[in-house]
């Protein structure tokens, strides 16, 4: 157990067994740094694997190149390919086509995981730790689901339609119905909210990040 000044004693509890019990068909991947190497710790199908990705500094540089590249520039595809190879090359043979739960340490920055070619279209949940994922894992089906998708990107309508099939009682706001006022009301009432649309993060003002809706941007 651990004791900290001014706090009560708390017993540290490993979560590997609980994680294995609740992963289902998913795979959990945690990217860590150990002895100067980037390592992917992978939990799937009742087993835990470790895959060394190479020097942590090199993997971090490759990831930063991808994170900071402009998707509209020709070099973005090359950056994405290199980052995908660095982060996922040794991981994909282990996880196959499973949905992923991904956690990573700070040395990787904040990469846009879903923009990696190998993860496009794959269900991916981003978390801070396995413990945090287990803590926030829903224990009951949500009662009020809201699905909202603007007019872009082109796959937004299809994404909302697929989710509506999974949640047939959901409130659906699509296309011109996905206006700022309706979406904000959805956030207030929903147990589960899914929002899809083009996101914008200004380089010099990240606090003005927004998602484009039918009637304009929804500020973060």
Secondary structure, 3 states (H helix, E strand, C coil): CECCCCCCCECCCCCHHHHHHHHCCCEEEEEEEECCEEEEEEEECCEEEEEEEEEHHHHHHHHHHHHHCCCCCCHHHHHHHHHHHHHHHHHHHHHCCCCEEEEECHHHCCCCHHHCHHHCCCCEEECCCHHHHHHHCCCCCCCCEEEEECCCCCCHHHHHHHHHHHCCCCEEEEHHHCCHHHHHHHHHHCCEEEEECCEECCCCCHHHCEEEECCEEEEC
